[in-house]
Amino acid sequence: MTIVTHRHARELGYCNRGLRAWFAREGMDWADFLKNGIAADVLRQHDNAMAERVIARAEGENHG
């Protein structure tokens, strides 16, 4: 199982303000994400292009 972390998002240049707002809109726990990351499968359920980019980043790290 791939875990997407805050670091993965920051490496892509995603800002905390935008990420926090998106997490709130989607009903996801921002504090838990910062502490533990989030499963790629959970992010995929939100059908978001930016989420797919960060998932690819995390998966590439696991396979590279």
Phi and psi in radians as a Rosetta constraint file:
Dihedral C 1 N 2 CA 2 C 2 CIRCULARHARMONIC -1.528 0.35
Dihedral N 2 CA 2 C 2 N 3 CIRCULARHARMONIC 2.290 0.35
Dihedral C 2 N 3 CA 3 C 3 CIRCULARHARMONIC -1.885 0.35
Dihedral N 3 CA 3 C 3 N 4 CIRCULARHARMONIC 2.169 0.35
Dihedral C 3 N 4 CA 4 C 4 CIRCULARHARMONIC -1.586 0.35
Dihedral N 4 CA 4 C 4 N 5 CIRCULARHARMONIC 2.264 0.35
Dihedral C 4 N 5 CA 5 C 5 CIRCULARHARMONIC -1.958 0.35
Dihedral N 5 CA 5 C 5 N 6 CIRCULARHARMONIC 2.939 0.35
Dihedral C 5 N 6 CA 6 C 6 CIRCULARHARMONIC -1.015 0.35
Dihedral N 6 CA 6 C 6 N 7 CIRCULARHARMONIC -0.672 0.35
Dihedral C 6 N 7 CA 7 C 7 CIRCULARHARMONIC -1.010 0.35
Dihedral N 7 CA 7 C 7 N 8 CIRCULARHARMONIC -0.744 0.35
Dihedral C 7 N 8 CA 8 C 8 CIRCULARHARMONIC -1.023 0.35
Dihedral N 8 CA 8 C 8 N 9 CIRCULARHARMONIC -0.766 0.35
Dihedral C 8 N 9 CA 9 C 9 CIRCULARHARMONIC -1.144 0.35
Dihedral N 9 CA 9 C 9 N 10 CIRCULARHARMONIC -0.745 0.35
Dihedral C 9 N 10 CA 10 C 10 CIRCULARHARMONIC -1.158 0.35
Dihedral N 10 CA 10 C 10 N 11 CIRCULARHARMONIC -0.626 0.35
Dihedral C 10 N 11 CA 11 C 11 CIRCULARHARMONIC -1.079 0.35
Dihedral N 11 CA 11 C 11 N 12 CIRCULARHARMONIC -0.453 0.35
Dihedral C 11 N 12 CA 12 C 12 CIRCULARHARMONIC -1.561 0.35
Dihedral N 12 CA 12 C 12 N 13 CIRCULARHARMONIC -0.010 0.35
Dihedral C 12 N 13 CA 13 C 13 CIRCULARHARMONIC 1.511 0.35
Dihedral N 13 CA 13 C 13 N 14 CIRCULARHARMONIC 0.210 0.35
Dihedral C 13 N 14 CA 14 C 14 CIRCULARHARMONIC -1.231 0.35
Dihedral N 14 CA 14 C 14 N 15 CIRCULARHARMONIC 2.353 0.35
Dihedral C 14 N 15 CA 15 C 15 CIRCULARHARMONIC -1.571 0.35
Dihedral N 15 CA 15 C 15 N 16 CIRCULARHARMONIC 2.615 0.35
Dihedral C 15 N 16 CA 16 C 16 CIRCULARHARMONIC -1.073 0.35
Dihedral N 16 CA 16 C 16 N 17 CIRCULARHARMONIC -0.698 0.35
Dihedral C 16 N 17 CA 17 C 17 CIRCULARHARMONIC -1.025 0.35
Dihedral N 17 CA 17 C 17 N 18 CIRCULARHARMONIC -0.847 0.35
Dihedral C 17 N 18 CA 18 C 18 CIRCULARHARMONIC -1.156 0.35
Dihedral N 18 CA 18 C 18 N 19 CIRCULARHARMONIC -0.717 0.35
Dihedral C 18 N 19 CA 19 C 19 CIRCULARHARMONIC -1.101 0.35
Dihedral N 19 CA 19 C 19 N 20 CIRCULARHARMONIC -0.808 0.35
Dihedral C 19 N 20 CA 20 C 20 CIRCULARHARMONIC -1.031 0.35
Dihedral N 20 CA 20 C 20 N 21 CIRCULARHARMONIC -0.766 0.35
Dihedral C 20 N 21 CA 21 C 21 CIRCULARHARMONIC -1.102 0.35
Dihedral N 21 CA 21 C 21 N 22 CIRCULARHARMONIC -0.751 0.35
Dihedral C 21 N 22 CA 22 C 22 CIRCULARHARMONIC -1.120 0.35
Dihedral N 22 CA 22 C 22 N 23 CIRCULARHARMONIC -0.790 0.35
Dihedral C 22 N 23 CA 23 C 23 CIRCULARHARMONIC -1.008 0.35
Dihedral N 23 CA 23 C 23 N 24 CIRCULARHARMONIC -0.753 0.35
Dihedral C 23 N 24 CA 24 C 24 CIRCULARHARMONIC -1.113 0.35
Dihedral N 24 CA 24 C 24 N 25 CIRCULARHARMONIC -0.797 0.35
Dihedral C 24 N 25 CA 25 C 25 CIRCULARHARMONIC -1.074 0.35
Dihedral N 25 CA 25 C 25 N 26 CIRCULARHARMONIC -0.621 0.35
Dihedral C 25 N 26 CA 26 C 26 CIRCULARHARMONIC -1.581 0.35
Dihedral N 26 CA 26 C 26 N 27 CIRCULARHARMONIC -0.025 0.35
Dihedral C 26 N 27 CA 27 C 27 CIRCULARHARMONIC 1.291 0.35
Dihedral N 27 CA 27 C 27 N 28 CIRCULARHARMONIC 0.467 0.35
Dihedral C 27 N 28 CA 28 C 28 CIRCULARHARMONIC -1.730 0.35
Dihedral N 28 CA 28 C 28 N 29 CIRCULARHARMONIC 2.698 0.35
Dihedral C 28 N 29 CA 29 C 29 CIRCULARHARMONIC -1.549 0.35
Dihedral N 29 CA 29 C 29 N 30 CIRCULARHARMONIC 1.836 0.35
Dihedral C 29 N 30 CA 30 C 30 CIRCULARHARMONIC -1.094 0.35
Dihedral N 30 CA 30 C 30 N 31 CIRCULARHARMONIC -0.830 0.35
Dihedral C 30 N 31 CA 31 C 31 CIRCULARHARMONIC -1.062 0.35
Dihedral N 31 CA 31 C 31 N 32 CIRCULARHARMONIC -0.702 0.35
Dihedral C 31 N 32 CA 32 C 32 CIRCULARHARMONIC -1.162 0.35
Dihedral N 32 CA 32 C 32 N 33 CIRCULARHARMONIC -0.686 0.35
Dihedral C 32 N 33 CA 33 C 33 CIRCULARHARMONIC -1.047 0.35
Dihedral N 33 CA 33 C 33 N 34 CIRCULARHARMONIC -0.794 0.35
Dihedral C 33 N 34 CA 34 C 34 CIRCULARHARMONIC -1.062 0.35
Dihedral N 34 CA 34 C 34 N 35 CIRCULARHARMONIC -0.684 0.35
Dihedral C 34 N 35 CA 35 C 35 CIRCULARHARMONIC -1.392 0.35
Dihedral N 35 CA 35 C 35 N 36 CIRCULARHARMONIC -0.739 0.35
Dihedral C 35 N 36 CA 36 C 36 CIRCULARHARMONIC -2.120 0.35
Dihedral N 36 CA 36 C 36 N 37 CIRCULARHARMONIC -0.168 0.35
Dihedral C 36 N 37 CA 37 C 37 CIRCULARHARMONIC 1.378 0.35
Dihedral N 37 CA 37 C 37 N 38 CIRCULARHARMONIC -3.041 0.35
Dihedral C 37 N 38 CA 38 C 38 CIRCULARHARMONIC -2.496 0.35
Dihedral N 38 CA 38 C 38 N 39 CIRCULARHARMONIC 2.497 0.35
Dihedral C 38 N 39 CA 39 C 39 CIRCULARHARMONIC -1.132 0.35
Dihedral N 39 CA 39 C 39 N 40 CIRCULARHARMONIC 2.383 0.35
Dihedral C 39 N 40 CA 40 C 40 CIRCULARHARMONIC -0.979 0.35
Dihedral N 40 CA 40 C 40 N 41 CIRCULARHARMONIC -0.654 0.35
Dihedral C 40 N 41 CA 41 C 41 CIRCULARHARMONIC -1.074 0.35
Dihedral N 41 CA 41 C 41 N 42 CIRCULARHARMONIC -0.613 0.35
Dihedral C 41 N 42 CA 42 C 42 CIRCULARHARMONIC -1.189 0.35
Dihedral N 42 CA 42 C 42 N 43 CIRCULARHARMONIC -0.775 0.35
Dihedral C 42 N 43 CA 43 C 43 CIRCULARHARMONIC -1.106 0.35
Dihedral N 43 CA 43 C 43 N 44 CIRCULARHARMONIC -0.682 0.35
Dihedral C 43 N 44 CA 44 C 44 CIRCULARHARMONIC -1.037 0.35
Dihedral N 44 CA 44 C 44 N 45 CIRCULARHARMONIC -0.512 0.35
Dihedral C 44 N 45 CA 45 C 45 CIRCULARHARMONIC -1.131 0.35
Dihedral N 45 CA 45 C 45 N 46 CIRCULARHARMONIC -0.303 0.35
Dihedral C 45 N 46 CA 46 C 46 CIRCULARHARMONIC -1.604 0.35
Dihedral N 46 CA 46 C 46 N 47 CIRCULARHARMONIC -0.032 0.35
Dihedral C 46 N 47 CA 47 C 47 CIRCULARHARMONIC 0.784 0.35
Dihedral N 47 CA 47 C 47 N 48 CIRCULARHARMONIC 1.138 0.35
Dihedral C 47 N 48 CA 48 C 48 CIRCULARHARMONIC -2.318 0.35
Dihedral N 48 CA 48 C 48 N 49 CIRCULARHARMONIC 2.287 0.35
Dihedral C 48 N 49 CA 49 C 49 CIRCULARHARMONIC -1.094 0.35
Dihedral N 49 CA 49 C 49 N 50 CIRCULARHARMONIC -0.669 0.35
Dihedral C 49 N 50 CA 50 C 50 CIRCULARHARMONIC -1.190 0.35
Dihedral N 50 CA 50 C 50 N 51 CIRCULARHARMONIC -0.625 0.35
Dihedral C 50 N 51 CA 51 C 51 CIRCULARHARMONIC -1.123 0.35
Dihedral N 51 CA 51 C 51 N 52 CIRCULARHARMONIC -0.701 0.35
Dihedral C 51 N 52 CA 52 C 52 CIRCULARHARMONIC -1.085 0.35
Dihedral N 52 CA 52 C 52 N 53 CIRCULARHARMONIC -0.648 0.35
Dihedral C 52 N 53 CA 53 C 53 CIRCULARHARMONIC -1.116 0.35
Dihedral N 53 CA 53 C 53 N 54 CIRCULARHARMONIC -0.759 0.35
Dihedral C 53 N 54 CA 54 C 54 CIRCULARHARMONIC -1.264 0.35
Dihedral N 54 CA 54 C 54 N 55 CIRCULARHARMONIC -0.570 0.35
Dihedral C 54 N 55 CA 55 C 55 CIRCULARHARMONIC -1.104 0.35
Dihedral N 55 CA 55 C 55 N 56 CIRCULARHARMONIC -0.794 0.35
Dihedral C 55 N 56 CA 56 C 56 CIRCULARHARMONIC -1.044 0.35
Dihedral N 56 CA 56 C 56 N 57 CIRCULARHARMONIC -0.672 0.35
Dihedral C 56 N 57 CA 57 C 57 CIRCULARHARMONIC -1.080 0.35
Dihedral N 57 CA 57 C 57 N 58 CIRCULARHARMONIC -0.828 0.35
Dihedral C 57 N 58 CA 58 C 58 CIRCULARHARMONIC -1.159 0.35
Dihedral N 58 CA 58 C 58 N 59 CIRCULARHARMONIC -0.730 0.35
Dihedral C 58 N 59 CA 59 C 59 CIRCULARHARMONIC -1.172 0.35
Dihedral N 59 CA 59 C 59 N 60 CIRCULARHARMONIC -0.660 0.35
Dihedral C 59 N 60 CA 60 C 60 CIRCULARHARMONIC -1.091 0.35
Dihedral N 60 CA 60 C 60 N 61 CIRCULARHARMONIC -0.633 0.35
Dihedral C 60 N 61 CA 61 C 61 CIRCULARHARMONIC -1.143 0.35
Dihedral N 61 CA 61 C 61 N 62 CIRCULARHARMONIC -0.655 0.35
Dihedral C 61 N 62 CA 62 C 62 CIRCULARHARMONIC -1.290 0.35
Dihedral N 62 CA 62 C 62 N 63 CIRCULARHARMONIC -0.431 0.35
Dihedral C 62 N 63 CA 63 C 63 CIRCULARHARMONIC -1.857 0.35
Dihedral N 63 CA 63 C 63 N 64 CIRCULARHARMONIC 0.004 0.35
